[in-house]
């Protein structure tokens, strides 16, 4: 059975276990699964992580899977305990930054505190306390882990030795990958179109002022798909969460008041303040996005097809054409495309399907240039682009020659994990660790 080669150094110890839903909690009779120093691990902590394993693997080998979860939680708590003993600093500002992020996401997803409580089983304040505790422990564990493993390195010989110890049937197949460049033309929006959108939005604002419901008009007309289905409601946010002009207008409002038309990089908005709570507000908005005219889009397509013809004929290089004609941010880099999933210049099939689904990359040869294809920019603007396949990397079984960087990362992650395991075994002998009767028969892979 094939296994997956780890290709990035990811710690198994630094895991933030977020609260389960209320439905999941109904099945948990809570208690103490283990004690590590002054800290406890609850049955519910184990069950939440086990539930994720059960979704992936089914219910087979349930006891051993729970034991594996508990072992990882104990390893994490050993790091937390050492951090507390050594007075490793984690500031309230650091913790609250993450807490605010998670709570804002929760409020955007559920809309109200009542809906949040119904979904999670926790009040807003209870959830905040849980996040503070978990994030503090997570940051503390990560900081101690870094201190313990920062000096770990691997030599080329160690990378080769690590690779040679991997069973042949455990080596993954590296999927076909591509390096790409692109030339983008995003036509400018005409002033007439901008005026049309302003006029339409002004009419909607007037209807609201005269008594029509903002939420109903947002559902009918707003072009923000995330909030339109919620009547335009955005959920609670604080300063720094939204783009500047939008945020300034929203925070200047009184509850129920509707803003003048506000322009941002995403289009034109009107905003209504719903509620102010401390330094946060809840607001709804209607977004209308000016559209490029069909004539301008056609002109962009024709221009790009002409540029592609010039490149294929050798009259201009792709890099020079990108710097001269492309309106994209990567124009000065000769149009080299960056995979948004991992920040590298290589795209696998999944990344191509996500970013270049209509170009036909997989049917193109190295050096070939596509015809102009339509797409939406990251700001949902209509544009056209041509794409060149710079290099193709065929699918292959992982090997040192082609995949050294990935194998080096895996070898480094393995070396760091082994050092942590050796440390954990020693450290367990110096502090109090006790398992509940339910888990006393667990056989741990790395702690025994």
C-alpha positions as CSV (number, residue, x, y, z in Angstrom):
1,X,0.0,0.0,0.0
2,X,1.5,3.4,-1.0
3,X,2.2,5.9,1.6
4,X,2.6,9.6,1.2
5,X,6.1,11.1,1.5
6,X,6.0,14.2,3.7
7,X,7.3,17.1,1.6
8,X,7.1,19.9,4.2
9,X,8.3,20.3,7.8
10,X,5.0,20.3,9.7
11,X,5.0,19.6,13.4
12,X,2.5,17.1,14.8
13,X,2.7,18.8,18.1
14,X,1.5,22.3,17.3
15,X,-2.2,21.5,16.7
16,X,-5.0,23.9,17.8
17,X,-8.1,21.8,18.6
18,X,-11.1,24.0,18.0
19,X,-14.4,23.5,19.7
20,X,-16.7,20.8,18.4
21,X,-20.2,21.6,17.2
22,X,-23.1,21.2,19.7
23,X,-24.2,18.1,17.9
24,X,-20.8,16.5,18.3
25,X,-20.7,17.5,22.0
26,X,-23.9,15.7,22.7
27,X,-22.1,12.4,22.3
28,X,-19.2,13.2,24.7
29,X,-19.3,12.5,28.4
30,X,-16.4,14.7,29.5
31,X,-13.7,13.8,31.9
32,X,-10.0,13.7,32.3
33,X,-8.2,11.5,29.8
34,X,-4.7,12.3,31.0
35,X,-2.8,14.7,33.3
36,X,0.5,16.2,32.1
37,X,2.2,18.2,34.9
38,X,-0.4,20.9,35.9
39,X,-2.4,20.5,32.7
40,X,-5.2,18.1,31.7
41,X,-6.3,16.5,28.5
42,X,-10.1,16.0,28.4
43,X,-12.0,13.1,26.8
44,X,-13.6,15.7,24.5
45,X,-10.1,16.8,23.3
46,X,-9.4,13.2,22.2
47,X,-12.9,12.7,20.7
48,X,-12.8,15.9,18.6
49,X,-9.5,14.8,16.9
50,X,-10.6,11.2,16.7
51,X,-13.8,12.3,14.8
52,X,-11.5,13.7,12.1
53,X,-9.7,10.4,11.8
54,X,-13.0,8.6,11.7
55,X,-14.2,10.7,8.8
56,X,-11.0,9.8,6.8
57,X,-10.5,6.2,7.8
58,X,-13.9,4.9,9.2
59,X,-14.3,3.4,12.6
60,X,-11.8,0.6,12.2
61,X,-9.2,0.3,14.9
62,X,-11.0,2.8,17.0
63,X,-9.0,2.3,20.3
64,X,-5.6,2.5,18.6
65,X,-6.6,5.6,16.7
66,X,-7.7,7.3,20.0
67,X,-4.4,6.2,21.5
68,X,-2.5,7.9,18.7
69,X,-4.5,11.1,19.2
70,X,-3.9,11.0,22.9
71,X,-0.2,10.5,22.3
72,X,0.0,13.6,20.1
73,X,-1.9,15.6,22.7
74,X,0.5,14.4,25.4
75,X,3.4,15.5,23.3
76,X,1.9,18.9,22.8
77,X,1.2,19.3,26.6
78,X,4.8,18.3,27.3
79,X,5.9,21.2,25.2
80,X,3.4,23.5,26.9
81,X,4.6,22.4,30.4
82,X,8.3,23.1,29.4
83,X,7.3,26.5,28.1
84,X,5.5,27.3,31.4
85,X,8.5,26.1,33.5
86,X,11.0,28.0,31.4
87,X,8.7,31.2,31.4
88,X,8.6,31.3,27.6
89,X,6.8,34.4,26.6
90,X,3.6,34.5,24.7
91,X,2.0,37.9,24.8
92,X,-1.7,38.8,25.2
93,X,-1.5,40.8,22.0
94,X,-0.3,37.7,20.1
95,X,-3.1,35.6,21.5
96,X,-5.8,38.1,21.0
97,X,-4.8,38.6,17.4
98,X,-5.6,35.0,16.6
99,X,-8.7,35.0,18.9
100,X,-10.1,38.0,17.1
101,X,-9.5,36.3,13.7
102,X,-11.3,33.1,14.7
103,X,-14.2,35.0,16.3
104,X,-14.7,37.2,13.4
105,X,-14.8,34.2,11.1
106,X,-17.4,32.6,13.4
107,X,-19.5,35.7,13.4
108,X,-19.4,36.0,9.6
109,X,-20.4,32.3,9.3
110,X,-23.2,32.4,11.8
111,X,-24.3,36.0,11.7
112,X,-25.5,36.4,15.4
113,X,-24.2,35.3,18.8
114,X,-27.4,33.3,19.3
115,X,-26.8,31.4,16.0
116,X,-23.1,30.9,17.1
117,X,-24.2,29.4,20.4
118,X,-26.7,27.1,18.8
119,X,-24.1,25.8,16.3
120,X,-21.2,25.4,18.8
121,X,-22.8,24.9,22.1
122,X,-20.8,27.8,23.5
123,X,-21.7,31.4,24.2
124,X,-19.6,34.1,22.6
125,X,-17.7,34.7,25.8
126,X,-17.2,31.0,26.5
127,X,-15.9,30.4,23.0
128,X,-13.5,33.4,23.4
129,X,-12.1,31.8,26.6
130,X,-11.6,28.5,24.9
131,X,-9.9,30.1,21.9
132,X,-7.6,32.0,24.3
133,X,-6.6,28.9,26.2
134,X,-6.0,26.8,23.1
135,X,-4.2,29.5,21.1
136,X,-2.0,30.3,24.1
137,X,-1.0,26.6,24.4
138,X,-0.5,26.3,20.7
139,X,1.8,29.3,20.5
140,X,3.7,28.2,23.6
141,X,4.2,24.7,22.2
142,X,5.3,26.0,18.8
143,X,7.8,28.3,20.5
144,X,9.3,25.6,22.6
145,X,9.4,23.2,19.6
146,X,11.3,25.8,17.6
147,X,13.8,26.3,20.4
148,X,14.3,22.5,20.7
149,X,14.7,21.9,16.9
150,X,16.1,25.2,15.5
151,X,19.6,23.8,15.4
152,X,18.6,20.6,13.5
153,X,20.1,20.4,10.0
154,X,20.6,17.7,7.4
155,X,23.5,17.2,5.1
156,X,23.2,16.0,1.5
157,X,24.5,12.6,2.7
158,X,21.7,12.5,5.4
159,X,19.1,13.4,2.8
160,X,20.3,10.6,0.5
161,X,20.4,8.2,3.5
162,X,16.8,9.2,4.4
163,X,15.6,8.7,0.9
164,X,17.3,5.3,0.6
165,X,15.6,4.0,3.8
166,X,12.1,4.6,2.3
167,X,10.6,1.4,0.9
168,X,10.1,1.5,-2.8
169,X,6.4,1.1,-2.5
170,X,6.1,4.1,-0.2
171,X,7.6,6.5,-2.7
172,X,4.8,8.8,-4.0
173,X,4.2,9.6,-7.7
174,X,4.9,13.3,-8.3
175,X,2.2,14.4,-10.6
176,X,2.9,16.3,-13.9
177,X,3.8,19.9,-13.2
178,X,4.2,23.0,-15.3
179,X,6.0,26.3,-15.2
180,X,3.9,29.1,-16.9
181,X,4.0,32.7,-18.0
182,X,1.1,34.9,-18.9
183,X,0.3,38.2,-20.5
184,X,-2.9,39.8,-19.2
185,X,-5.0,42.7,-20.6
186,X,-7.7,44.0,-18.3
187,X,-9.6,46.7,-20.2
188,X,-10.3,49.9,-18.3
189,X,-13.9,50.5,-17.3
190,X,-15.5,53.5,-19.1
191,X,-16.6,56.5,-17.2
192,X,-20.1,56.0,-18.7
193,X,-20.3,52.6,-17.1
194,X,-19.1,54.0,-13.8
195,X,-21.8,56.7,-14.0
196,X,-24.4,54.0,-14.7
197,X,-23.5,52.1,-11.6
198,X,-23.5,55.2,-9.4
199,X,-26.9,56.1,-10.7
200,X,-28.4,52.7,-10.0
201,X,-26.9,52.6,-6.5
202,X,-28.2,56.1,-5.8
203,X,-31.7,54.9,-6.8
204,X,-31.4,51.9,-4.5
205,X,-30.3,54.2,-1.7
206,X,-33.3,56.5,-2.3
207,X,-35.6,53.5,-2.1
208,X,-34.1,52.6,1.3
209,X,-34.4,56.1,2.6
210,X,-38.1,56.1,1.6
211,X,-38.7,52.9,3.6
212,X,-37.8,49.8,1.6
213,X,-35.7,47.2,3.5
214,X,-32.0,47.4,2.9
215,X,-31.7,43.6,3.4
216,X,-34.3,42.8,0.7
217,X,-32.6,45.1,-1.9
218,X,-29.2,43.6,-1.0
219,X,-30.5,40.1,-1.6
220,X,-32.0,41.2,-5.0
221,X,-29.2,43.5,-6.3
222,X,-25.9,43.1,-4.4
223,X,-23.1,41.6,-6.4
224,X,-21.2,40.4,-3.4
225,X,-22.1,36.7,-3.4
226,X,-20.9,36.1,0.1
227,X,-23.2,38.6,1.8
228,X,-26.1,39.0,-0.6
229,X,-27.7,35.8,0.5
230,X,-27.6,37.2,4.1
231,X,-29.3,40.4,3.1
232,X,-25.9,42.1,2.7
233,X,-24.9,41.4,6.3
234,X,-21.1,41.2,6.9
235,X,-21.0,40.2,10.6
236,X,-19.0,42.0,13.2
237,X,-15.6,43.4,12.2
238,X,-13.1,45.9,13.6
239,X,-10.8,48.5,12.2
240,X,-8.2,47.0,9.9
241,X,-10.5,44.2,8.6
242,X,-11.9,46.0,5.6
243,X,-10.4,48.2,2.9
244,X,-9.8,51.7,4.0
245,X,-12.6,53.8,2.4
246,X,-15.3,51.2,3.1
247,X,-14.2,50.9,6.8
248,X,-14.0,54.7,7.3
249,X,-17.6,55.1,5.9
250,X,-18.9,52.2,8.0
251,X,-17.5,53.3,11.3
252,X,-18.8,56.9,10.7
253,X,-22.4,55.7,10.6
254,X,-25.0,55.6,13.4
255,X,-27.2,52.5,13.8
256,X,-29.7,52.3,10.9
257,X,-28.0,55.1,9.0
258,X,-27.2,54.5,5.3
259,X,-23.9,55.8,3.9
260,X,-23.4,57.8,0.7
261,X,-22.0,55.9,-2.2
262,X,-18.5,54.6,-1.4
263,X,-16.0,53.5,-4.1
264,X,-13.4,50.8,-3.4
265,X,-11.2,48.5,-5.5
266,X,-14.1,46.1,-5.6
267,X,-16.7,48.5,-7.0
268,X,-19.3,50.9,-5.5
269,X,-21.1,50.3,-2.2
270,X,-23.8,51.7,0.1
271,X,-23.5,50.6,3.7
272,X,-25.9,50.4,6.6
273,X,-24.8,50.1,10.2
274,X,-26.7,47.5,12.1
275,X,-25.0,47.5,15.5
276,X,-22.0,48.9,17.3
277,X,-20.4,46.7,20.0
278,X,-17.3,48.1,21.7
279,X,-14.6,48.5,19.0
280,X,-16.5,46.3,16.5
281,X,-19.5,46.9,14.3
282,X,-21.9,44.8,12.3
283,X,-23.0,46.3,8.9
284,X,-24.6,45.3,5.7
285,X,-23.9,46.6,2.2
286,X,-24.9,46.5,-1.4
287,X,-22.1,46.2,-3.9
288,X,-22.4,47.0,-7.6
289,X,-19.5,46.2,-9.8
290,X,-18.9,48.2,-13.1
291,X,-18.5,45.9,-16.1
292,X,-16.2,46.2,-19.0
293,X,-18.0,46.8,-22.2
294,X,-18.2,43.8,-24.7
295,X,-16.5,46.0,-27.3
296,X,-13.5,46.6,-25.0
297,X,-13.3,42.9,-24.1
298,X,-13.3,42.0,-27.8
299,X,-10.6,44.5,-28.5
300,X,-8.5,43.0,-25.7
301,X,-9.0,39.5,-27.1
302,X,-8.0,40.6,-30.6
303,X,-4.9,42.4,-29.3
304,X,-3.7,39.4,-27.3
305,X,-4.2,37.0,-30.2
306,X,-2.1,39.4,-32.4
307,X,0.6,39.5,-29.7
308,X,0.6,35.7,-29.5
309,X,1.1,35.6,-33.3
310,X,4.0,38.0,-33.1
311,X,5.6,35.8,-30.3
312,X,5.1,32.6,-32.2
313,X,6.7,34.2,-35.3
314,X,9.8,35.2,-33.2
315,X,9.2,38.9,-33.8
316,X,9.1,39.6,-30.0
317,X,9.9,37.5,-27.0
318,X,7.2,36.6,-24.5
319,X,9.1,38.3,-21.7
320,X,9.4,41.6,-23.6
321,X,5.7,41.5,-24.6
322,X,4.7,40.9,-21.0
323,X,6.7,43.9,-19.8
324,X,5.3,46.1,-22.6
325,X,1.6,45.0,-22.8
326,X,0.5,43.1,-19.7
327,X,-1.6,44.9,-17.1
328,X,-0.9,42.2,-14.5
329,X,1.3,42.7,-11.4
330,X,3.8,40.1,-12.8
331,X,4.5,42.1,-16.0
332,X,7.9,43.3,-14.8
333,X,8.9,39.7,-14.1
334,X,8.3,38.8,-17.7
335,X,4.8,37.4,-16.9
336,X,6.1,34.4,-14.8
337,X,3.1,33.0,-13.0
338,X,3.1,32.1,-9.3
339,X,1.0,29.3,-7.9
340,X,-1.2,30.9,-5.3
341,X,-1.5,27.6,-3.4
342,X,2.1,27.4,-2.5
343,X,3.9,30.5,-3.8
344,X,6.1,28.4,-6.2
345,X,6.4,28.7,-10.0
346,X,5.1,25.2,-10.5
347,X,1.5,24.2,-11.1
348,X,0.0,20.7,-10.8
349,X,-3.3,19.6,-12.3
350,X,-5.3,20.8,-9.3
351,X,-3.7,24.3,-9.4
352,X,-4.2,24.5,-13.2
353,X,-7.9,23.5,-12.8
354,X,-8.2,26.2,-10.3
355,X,-6.4,29.0,-12.1
356,X,-6.2,28.1,-15.8
357,X,-9.2,25.8,-16.3
358,X,-10.1,27.0,-19.8
359,X,-6.6,27.4,-21.3
360,X,-5.9,23.8,-22.2
361,X,-2.5,23.7,-20.5
362,X,-2.2,19.9,-20.4
363,X,-2.5,19.7,-24.2
364,X,0.2,22.2,-24.8
365,X,3.9,21.5,-25.5
366,X,6.9,23.3,-23.9
367,X,7.3,26.8,-25.4
368,X,3.8,26.9,-27.0
369,X,1.6,29.9,-26.5
370,X,-2.2,29.7,-26.0
371,X,-4.8,31.8,-27.8
372,X,-6.5,34.5,-25.7
373,X,-8.9,33.2,-23.1
374,X,-11.3,35.0,-20.8
375,X,-11.0,34.9,-17.1
376,X,-11.8,36.8,-13.9
377,X,-9.0,38.7,-12.1
378,X,-8.6,38.4,-8.3
379,X,-10.9,41.4,-8.0
380,X,-13.5,39.6,-10.2
381,X,-12.9,41.9,-13.2
382,X,-13.3,40.6,-16.7
383,X,-10.0,40.2,-18.6
384,X,-8.2,38.2,-21.3
385,X,-4.8,36.5,-21.2
386,X,-2.4,34.4,-23.2
387,X,-0.3,31.7,-21.5
388,X,3.0,30.1,-22.4
389,X,4.2,26.7,-21.1
390,X,7.8,27.4,-20.1
391,X,8.6,23.9,-18.9
392,X,6.8,20.6,-18.3
393,X,7.8,18.1,-15.6
394,X,6.4,14.7,-16.4
395,X,4.7,12.6,-13.7
396,X,7.3,10.4,-12.1
397,X,8.2,8.5,-8.9
398,X,10.0,10.7,-6.5
399,X,13.7,10.7,-6.9
400,X,16.7,12.6,-5.6
401,X,17.7,14.1,-8.9
402,X,14.3,15.8,-9.7
403,X,12.8,16.2,-6.2
404,X,15.8,17.0,-4.0
405,X,14.2,20.0,-2.3
406,X,11.0,18.1,-1.4
407,X,13.0,15.1,-0.1
408,X,15.4,17.5,1.9
409,X,12.3,19.1,3.5
410,X,11.0,15.6,4.4
411,X,14.4,14.5,5.8
412,X,14.6,17.7,7.9
413,X,11.1,17.2,9.2
414,X,11.9,13.6,10.1
415,X,15.1,14.7,11.9
416,X,13.3,17.3,13.9
417,X,10.5,14.9,14.8
418,X,13.0,12.3,16.0
419,X,14.7,14.9,18.2
420,X,11.4,15.9,19.7
421,X,10.5,12.3,20.4
422,X,13.8,11.7,22.1
423,X,13.4,14.8,24.2
424,X,9.8,13.9,25.1
425,X,10.8,10.4,26.3
426,X,13.4,12.0,28.6
427,X,11.2,14.8,29.8
428,X,8.3,12.5,30.7
429,X,10.6,11.0,33.3
430,X,10.9,14.3,35.1
431,X,7.2,15.4,35.4
432,X,3.9,13.8,36.5
433,X,2.0,12.1,33.7
434,X,-1.0,9.9,34.4
435,X,-3.5,8.2,32.1
436,X,-7.1,7.5,32.9
437,X,-8.2,3.8,33.2
438,X,-9.8,4.1,29.8
439,X,-6.4,4.7,28.2
440,X,-4.1,2.8,30.5
441,X,-3.6,0.0,27.9
442,X,-2.5,2.3,25.1
443,X,0.7,1.4,23.4
444,X,2.4,4.6,22.3
445,X,4.7,4.6,19.3
446,X,7.1,7.3,20.5
447,X,6.7,7.8,24.2
448,X,7.4,4.2,25.4
